[in-house]
Amino acid sequence: MILADVCVRRPVFATMLVGSLVVAGWFSYKSLTLDLFPKVDMPVVTVTTTLPGAGPEEMEAQVTKPIEEAINTVSGIDELRSVTREGLSQIIVQFKLEKDLGIAAQEVRDKVGSVLAKLPKDVDPPIVEKFDVDATPILTLTVSGFHSLKELTEIAENYVKEPLESVSGVGSIALIGGRKREVQVLIDPERLKAYGLSMRAVARALEKQNVEFPGGRITQESGETVIRTLGRVRSVNEFADIVVATHKGAPITIADIGRVEDGVEEPRTVSRFDGKNAVSLIIRKQSGTNTVATVDAVRARLAEIRQLLPPGVEVVVTRDQSDFIRESVHEVQKHLIWGSIFASIIVFFFLGNVRATLIAAVSIPVSIISTYTLLAAAGYSLNRITLLGLTLAVGIVIDDAI
């Protein structure tokens, strides 16, 4: 009651106090990030392991089960499940809510590291990741034109993906439907059998004769010279000259048992736009960044990129998460305004006093705008949850004002 007494006796002080709160809230409102939902750290950790060419049964027995047995000893696990497919093993570890996500991820990483020696030799290192709600795509771009998929993929990577990766707030960009260049060595099984060779011998020959090794240093009076052993294949035709083995003193090359083609990788994903093959880029933001601001920055950079694209190539925004966020937040803000207006009308209807109604009507926006300062100080974003909380608080503001 002391503050109320002071404000009644000193109206100028009360006016300046309210004005300072409104100014602070207004500037804090401009610094708030805009998003659909608040950032939530779900205590979920995923372990993804790949073994190219392995069947589901082999993946489950040799990869999934050993990792699951090791992870199962971590404390605080609420649910442990796995998905095993051809060449892929994914384990989802869900912890109890009181478990710290950073500690949980480190414990899982330590347990996975303890079983690496038990995994197959050709398996890729397991990837341990924390589940991030912000990892959902915020923008999808489609690159299309009257070019082959190989050319569209190169254009999408060099002209679109690389410039957009440097935009502030962009976390990762995934390419969907692309066909990267791939040198294919096609072996004739009949010729291979005739020479008594195996595919493993061909693979070893390609691996050993297409490498570069550091050769050390030569120290002279004038300085040091770094030496490299250059053994990389520089052209597609040189693959055909790689020696696989010798037969009766004669070298057997790739050309003797097959052929080499300059093609594209095997299709695993497909993207279409207006019934034509295209390349899509799925953009994800960095954790904790502003979705709307990131999308606006990407669109601004995209306007510059379009001017540098080759003729006949266009980049279209096919999905934009910021539009839905803007509409959702705008609807909640509209309900907040209408709720304040109707609350003031109800106060006037029951009290029949213009002065009391005016005090209640002014207290609503002043309280809401001032709350933005606390939201910014606490690190919260402007989302549907915080705005709904402000909407529900209008009733409490009316009660206090009366």
TORLO-15991 format. One record per residue (C-alpha): residue number from 1; residue in three letters; x, y, z. Coordinates in Angstrom, 1 decimal. Each point is the difference from the previous one (the first is absolute). Layout:
# TORLO-15991
NUM	ALA	X	Y	Z
...
//
This chain:
# TORLO-15991
1	MET	0.0	0.0	0.0
2	ILE	3.0	2.3	0.4
3	LEU	0.4	0.3	-3.8
4	ALA	-3.7	0.6	-0.5
5	ASP	0.0	2.8	2.6
6	VAL	3.0	1.6	-1.6
7	CYS	-1.5	-0.2	-3.5
8	VAL	-3.3	1.6	1.3
9	ARG	1.8	2.9	1.7
10	ARG	2.5	0.5	-2.9
11	PRO	-1.8	-0.5	-3.4
12	VAL	2.9	1.4	-2.0
13	PHE	2.3	-2.7	1.6
14	ALA	-2.6	-2.7	-0.8
15	THR	-0.3	1.3	-3.6
16	MET	3.8	-0.1	-0.5
17	LEU	0.3	-3.4	1.6
18	VAL	-2.7	-1.4	-2.4
19	GLY	1.6	1.7	-2.9
20	SER	3.4	-1.4	0.7
21	LEU	-1.4	-3.5	0.2
22	VAL	-1.8	0.4	-3.3
23	VAL	3.2	1.3	-1.7
24	ALA	2.1	-2.8	1.4
25	GLY	-2.7	-2.5	-1.1
26	TRP	-0.2	1.5	-3.5
27	PHE	3.7	-0.3	-0.6
28	SER	0.1	-3.5	1.5
29	TYR	-2.9	-1.0	-2.4
30	LYS	2.2	0.8	-3.0
31	SER	2.8	-2.2	1.3
32	LEU	-2.2	-3.0	0.7
33	THR	0.4	-3.0	-2.4
34	LEU	-3.2	-1.1	-1.8
35	ASP	-0.7	-3.7	-0.2
36	LEU	-2.9	-2.5	0.0
37	PHE	0.7	-1.7	3.4
38	PRO	2.6	0.6	2.7
39	LYS	3.3	-1.8	0.0
40	VAL	-0.3	-3.3	1.9
41	ASP	2.9	-2.3	0.7
42	MET	-1.5	-3.5	-0.2
43	PRO	2.2	-2.6	1.8
44	VAL	0.3	-2.2	-3.1
45	VAL	3.3	-1.2	-1.6
46	THR	0.3	-1.9	-3.3
47	VAL	2.9	-2.3	-1.0
48	THR	0.2	-0.5	-3.8
49	THR	2.4	-2.6	-1.5
50	THR	0.4	-0.9	-3.7
51	LEU	1.6	-3.1	-1.6
52	PRO	-0.4	0.2	-3.8
53	GLY	-1.3	-3.2	-1.6
54	ALA	-0.9	-1.8	3.3
55	GLY	-3.4	-1.6	0.3
56	PRO	-2.5	0.7	2.8
57	GLU	0.7	-3.2	1.9
58	GLU	3.8	0.6	-0.2
59	MET	-0.5	3.6	1.2
60	GLU	-2.1	-1.1	2.9
61	ALA	2.3	-2.8	1.2
62	GLN	3.4	1.7	-0.5
63	VAL	-0.8	3.7	0.5
64	THR	-3.3	0.7	1.7
65	LYS	0.1	-2.5	2.8
66	PRO	3.6	0.7	1.2
67	ILE	-0.7	3.7	0.1
68	GLU	-3.4	-0.5	1.7
69	GLU	1.6	-2.2	2.7
70	ALA	2.6	2.7	0.7
71	ILE	-2.4	2.9	0.1
72	ASN	-2.4	-1.9	2.2
73	THR	2.4	0.4	3.0
74	VAL	-0.5	3.8	-0.1
75	SER	-2.1	1.2	2.9
76	GLY	-3.2	2.0	-0.4
77	ILE	-1.2	-1.7	-3.2
78	ASP	-3.8	0.1	-0.3
79	GLU	-0.3	-1.8	-3.4
80	LEU	2.4	-1.6	-2.4
81	ARG	-1.0	-1.0	-3.5
82	SER	1.7	-0.6	-3.3
83	VAL	-0.7	-0.1	-3.8
84	THR	2.2	-2.2	-2.1
85	ARG	-0.1	0.1	-3.8
86	GLU	2.3	-1.0	-2.8
87	GLY	3.4	1.6	0.8
88	LEU	-1.5	2.2	2.7
89	SER	-0.4	-0.3	3.8
90	GLN	-1.7	2.7	2.0
91	ILE	-0.4	-0.2	3.7
92	ILE	-2.3	2.5	1.8
93	VAL	0.7	0.5	3.8
94	GLN	-2.6	1.9	1.9
95	PHE	0.9	1.1	3.5
96	LYS	-2.1	1.1	2.9
97	LEU	-0.8	3.7	0.0
98	GLU	2.2	0.8	3.0
99	LYS	3.1	-1.3	-1.9
100	ASP	2.3	2.7	-1.3
101	LEU	0.2	-0.4	-3.8
102	GLY	3.7	1.0	-0.3
103	ILE	1.0	-2.6	2.7
104	ALA	-2.2	-2.6	-1.6
105	ALA	1.5	0.5	-3.4
106	GLN	3.5	-0.2	1.4
107	GLU	-0.7	-3.2	1.9
108	VAL	-1.5	-1.6	-3.1
109	ARG	3.0	1.1	-2.1
110	ASP	2.4	-1.6	2.6
111	LYS	-1.9	-3.3	-0.1
112	VAL	-0.1	-0.1	-3.8
113	GLY	3.7	0.6	0.0
114	SER	0.6	-3.0	2.2
115	VAL	-1.5	-2.4	-2.5
116	LEU	1.7	1.3	-3.2
117	ALA	2.4	-2.8	0.0
118	LYS	-2.8	-2.6	-0.1
119	LEU	-1.6	1.5	-3.1
120	PRO	0.7	-1.2	-3.6
121	LYS	3.2	1.4	-1.5
122	ASP	-1.7	1.8	-2.9
123	VAL	-2.7	1.8	2.2
124	ASP	-0.1	3.7	0.0
125	PRO	0.6	1.7	3.3
126	PRO	-3.3	0.3	2.0
127	ILE	-1.5	3.5	0.1
128	VAL	-1.4	1.1	3.4
129	GLU	-2.3	2.9	-0.2
130	LYS	-2.3	1.9	2.4
131	PHE	-3.6	0.4	-1.2
132	ASP	-0.6	3.6	-0.9
133	VAL	-3.5	1.3	-0.6
134	ASP	1.6	2.9	-2.0
135	ALA	1.4	-2.5	-2.5
136	THR	-3.2	0.0	-2.0
137	PRO	0.2	1.5	-3.5
138	ILE	-0.9	3.7	-0.2
139	LEU	0.3	0.5	-3.8
140	THR	-0.1	-2.2	-3.1
141	LEU	1.4	1.3	-3.3
142	THR	-0.4	-1.8	-3.4
143	VAL	2.5	0.4	-2.8
144	SER	-1.4	-0.8	-3.4
145	GLY	0.7	0.6	-3.7
146	PHE	0.7	-1.5	-3.4
147	HIS	3.2	-1.7	1.1
148	SER	0.9	-3.5	1.0
149	LEU	-0.1	-1.0	3.6
150	LYS	3.8	-0.1	0.2
151	GLU	0.2	3.6	-1.2
152	LEU	-2.8	1.1	2.3
153	THR	1.8	-1.6	3.0
154	GLU	3.2	1.8	-0.8
155	ILE	-1.9	3.3	-0.4
156	ALA	-1.9	-0.6	3.3
157	GLU	3.2	-0.7	1.9
158	ASN	2.2	2.7	-1.4
159	TYR	-2.4	2.8	-0.7
160	VAL	-2.7	-0.5	2.7
161	LYS	1.1	-2.2	2.9
162	GLU	3.5	1.4	0.6
163	PRO	-1.1	3.6	0.1
164	LEU	-2.9	-0.7	2.3
165	GLU	2.1	-2.0	2.5
166	SER	1.7	3.3	1.0
167	VAL	-3.3	1.7	0.8
168	SER	-0.3	0.8	3.7
169	GLY	-2.3	-2.5	1.8
170	VAL	0.2	-2.8	-2.6
171	GLY	1.1	-3.3	1.5
172	SER	0.0	-2.5	-2.8
173	ILE	-1.2	-0.5	-3.5
174	ALA	-0.9	-3.4	-1.3
175	LEU	-0.2	-0.8	-3.8
176	ILE	-3.0	-2.2	-1.1
177	GLY	-0.3	-1.5	-3.4
178	GLY	3.5	0.9	-1.1
179	ARG	2.2	-2.2	-2.2
180	LYS	3.7	0.6	0.7
181	ARG	2.7	-1.0	-2.4
182	GLU	1.3	-3.6	0.6
183	VAL	2.6	-1.9	-2.0
184	GLN	-1.4	-3.5	-0.3
185	VAL	2.2	-3.1	-0.6
186	LEU	-2.2	-2.7	-1.6
187	ILE	1.6	-3.4	0.2
188	ASP	-0.9	-2.9	-2.4
189	PRO	-0.5	-3.1	2.3
190	GLU	0.9	-2.4	-2.8
191	ARG	3.3	1.7	-0.7
192	LEU	0.7	0.2	3.7
193	LYS	-0.6	-3.7	0.4
194	ALA	2.1	-0.8	-3.0
195	TYR	3.1	1.8	1.5
196	GLY	-0.7	-1.6	3.4
197	LEU	-0.5	3.3	1.8
198	SER	-2.5	1.2	2.6
199	MET	-1.7	3.3	0.6
200	ARG	2.0	0.5	3.1
201	ALA	3.2	-0.1	-2.0
202	VAL	-1.4	2.7	-2.4
203	ALA	-1.1	2.2	3.0
204	ARG	3.5	-0.3	1.6
205	ALA	1.6	0.9	-3.3
206	LEU	-2.1	3.1	-0.3
207	GLU	0.6	1.0	3.6
208	LYS	3.8	-0.5	-0.1
209	GLN	0.6	1.6	-3.4
210	ASN	-2.1	3.2	0.6
211	VAL	1.6	1.5	3.0
212	GLU	2.4	2.7	1.1
213	PHE	2.5	-0.3	2.8
214	PRO	2.2	2.6	1.8
215	GLY	3.6	-0.7	-0.8
216	GLY	1.6	1.9	2.8
217	ARG	2.4	3.0	-0.3
218	ILE	3.4	0.6	-1.6
219	THR	2.1	2.4	2.1
220	GLN	2.5	2.1	-1.9
221	GLU	2.1	3.1	0.7
222	SER	-2.5	2.2	-1.8
223	GLY	-3.0	-1.5	1.9
224	GLU	-2.4	-2.9	0.1
225	THR	-1.9	-1.7	-2.8
226	VAL	-3.1	-2.0	0.6
227	ILE	-0.4	-3.2	-2.0
228	ARG	-3.2	-1.6	-1.1
229	THR	-0.6	-3.3	-1.8
230	LEU	-2.5	0.9	-2.8
231	GLY	-2.0	-3.1	-0.8
232	ARG	-3.5	1.4	-0.6
233	VAL	-1.8	-0.8	-3.2
234	ARG	-0.5	3.2	-1.9
235	SER	-2.4	-1.0	-2.7
236	VAL	-2.7	-2.6	-0.5
237	ASN	1.9	-1.8	-2.8
238	GLU	2.9	-0.6	2.4
239	PHE	-2.2	-2.3	2.1
240	ALA	0.0	-2.4	-2.9
241	ASP	3.8	-0.3	0.2
242	ILE	0.2	-1.0	3.6
243	VAL	1.7	-3.4	0.4
244	VAL	-2.0	-2.5	2.0
245	ALA	2.2	-3.0	-0.2
246	THR	2.4	-1.8	-2.4
247	HIS	-0.8	-3.1	-2.1
248	LYS	2.9	-2.0	-1.5
249	GLY	2.2	3.0	0.4
250	ALA	-2.5	2.4	-1.7
251	PRO	-1.7	2.8	1.9
252	ILE	-3.8	-0.2	0.4
253	THR	-1.6	3.4	0.0
254	ILE	-3.5	1.2	0.7
255	ALA	-0.6	0.3	-3.8
256	ASP	0.7	-3.7	-0.4
257	ILE	-2.8	-1.0	2.5
258	GLY	-2.5	2.8	-0.4
259	ARG	-0.5	3.6	-0.9
260	VAL	0.0	3.4	1.7
261	GLU	-2.9	2.5	-0.4
262	ASP	-0.2	3.7	1.1
263	GLY	-3.5	-0.1	1.4
264	VAL	-2.1	1.0	3.1
265	GLU	-0.6	-1.6	3.3
266	GLU	-2.8	-2.5	0.5
267	PRO	-3.3	1.9	0.7
268	ARG	-1.2	-0.2	3.6
269	THR	-2.2	3.1	0.2
270	VAL	-2.3	1.6	-2.5
271	SER	-1.2	3.6	-0.3
272	ARG	-2.5	1.2	-2.5
273	PHE	-1.4	3.5	-0.9
274	ASP	-2.9	0.4	-2.4
275	GLY	0.5	-3.6	-1.1
276	LYS	3.7	0.4	-0.9
277	ASN	3.1	-1.2	1.8
278	ALA	1.5	2.6	2.3
279	VAL	2.3	0.4	3.0
280	SER	-1.3	1.1	3.3
281	LEU	1.9	1.7	2.8
282	ILE	-1.3	-0.5	3.6
283	ILE	1.3	2.8	2.3
284	ARG	0.2	-0.5	3.7
285	LYS	0.8	2.8	2.5
286	GLN	2.5	0.1	2.8
287	SER	-1.3	-1.0	3.4
288	GLY	-1.5	3.0	1.9
289	THR	0.0	2.4	-2.9
290	ASN	-3.0	2.0	-1.3
291	THR	-1.9	-1.9	-2.7
292	VAL	-1.6	3.0	-1.6
293	ALA	3.3	2.1	0.0
294	THR	1.9	-2.9	-1.5
295	VAL	-2.6	-0.5	-2.7
296	ASP	0.1	3.7	-0.8
297	ALA	3.8	-0.1	-0.2
298	VAL	-0.1	-3.0	-2.3
299	ARG	-2.6	1.6	-2.3
300	ALA	2.1	3.2	-0.2
301	ARG	3.1	-2.0	-1.0
302	LEU	-2.1	-2.1	-2.4
303	ALA	-1.0	3.2	-1.9
304	GLU	3.7	0.6	-0.7
305	ILE	0.6	-3.7	-1.0
306	ARG	-2.8	0.1	-2.6
307	GLN	1.9	2.6	-1.9
308	LEU	3.1	-2.3	-0.4
309	LEU	-1.8	-3.1	-1.1
310	PRO	0.6	-1.4	-3.5
311	PRO	-2.8	0.6	-2.5
312	GLY	-3.0	-2.3	0.2
313	VAL	0.6	-0.8	3.7
314	GLU	-2.4	1.2	2.7
315	VAL	-0.2	-0.3	3.8
316	VAL	-3.5	-0.1	1.5
317	VAL	-0.9	0.0	3.7
318	THR	-2.4	-2.9	0.3
319	ARG	-0.3	-0.1	3.8
320	ASP	0.4	2.8	2.6
321	GLN	-0.5	-0.7	3.7
322	SER	0.2	3.7	0.8
323	ASP	-3.3	0.7	-1.8
324	PHE	-1.8	-2.4	2.4
325	ILE	1.8	1.5	3.0
326	ARG	-1.0	3.6	-1.0
327	GLU	-3.6	-1.0	-0.5
328	SER	-0.2	-1.9	3.2
329	VAL	1.6	2.7	2.1
330	HIS	-2.1	2.7	-1.7
331	GLU	-3.2	-1.9	0.9
332	VAL	1.0	-0.3	3.6
333	GLN	0.9	3.7	0.1
334	LYS	-3.4	0.9	-1.6
335	HIS	-1.8	-2.1	2.7
336	LEU	2.1	1.8	2.6
337	ILE	-1.2	3.4	-1.3
338	TRP	-3.6	-1.0	-0.3
339	GLY	0.1	-1.5	3.5
340	SER	1.3	3.2	1.4
341	ILE	-2.7	2.0	-1.7
342	PHE	-2.8	-2.2	1.1
343	ALA	1.3	-0.1	3.5
344	SER	-0.1	3.8	0.1
345	ILE	-3.6	0.0	-1.3
346	ILE	-1.1	-2.5	2.7
347	VAL	1.6	2.2	2.7
348	PHE	-1.9	3.0	-1.3
349	PHE	-3.2	-2.0	-0.2
350	PHE	0.1	-1.1	3.6
351	LEU	1.7	3.1	1.7
352	GLY	-1.6	2.7	-2.2
353	ASN	3.0	2.2	0.8
354	VAL	2.1	1.5	-2.9
355	ARG	2.9	0.8	2.3
356	ALA	0.2	-3.6	1.4
357	THR	-0.4	-1.4	-3.5
358	LEU	2.8	2.2	-1.3
359	ILE	2.3	-1.1	2.7
360	ALA	-0.7	-3.7	-0.8
361	ALA	0.4	0.6	-3.7
362	VAL	3.3	1.7	0.4
363	SER	1.4	-2.5	2.4
364	ILE	-0.4	-2.9	-2.4
365	PRO	2.4	1.1	-2.8
366	VAL	2.3	1.6	2.5
367	SER	0.3	-3.3	1.9
368	ILE	0.4	-2.1	-3.1
369	ILE	2.6	2.3	-1.6
370	SER	2.0	0.1	3.3
371	THR	0.0	-3.8	0.2
372	TYR	2.1	-0.1	-3.2
373	THR	2.9	1.3	2.0
374	LEU	-0.2	-3.1	2.3
375	LEU	-0.4	-2.3	-3.0
376	ALA	3.2	1.4	-1.6
377	ALA	1.9	-0.1	3.3
378	ALA	-1.0	-3.7	0.5
379	GLY	1.0	-0.9	-3.5
380	TYR	-3.4	-1.0	-1.2
381	SER	-1.3	0.4	-3.5
382	LEU	-3.3	1.4	-1.3
383	ASN	-2.0	-3.1	-0.8
384	ARG	-3.4	-1.4	0.3
385	ILE	0.5	-1.2	3.6
386	THR	1.3	3.3	1.3
387	LEU	-2.7	2.0	-1.8
388	LEU	-2.7	-2.3	1.3
389	GLY	1.4	0.5	3.5
390	LEU	-0.3	3.8	-0.5
391	THR	-3.6	-0.4	-1.3
392	LEU	-1.0	-2.0	3.1
393	ALA	1.7	2.6	2.2
394	VAL	-2.4	2.7	-1.2
395	GLY	-2.6	-1.1	2.5
396	ILE	2.5	0.4	2.9
397	VAL	1.0	3.4	-1.3
398	ILE	-3.7	1.1	0.0
399	ASP	-0.5	-1.2	3.6
400	ASP	3.1	1.9	1.2
401	ALA	-1.0	3.1	-1.9
402	ILE	-3.5	0.0	1.5
//
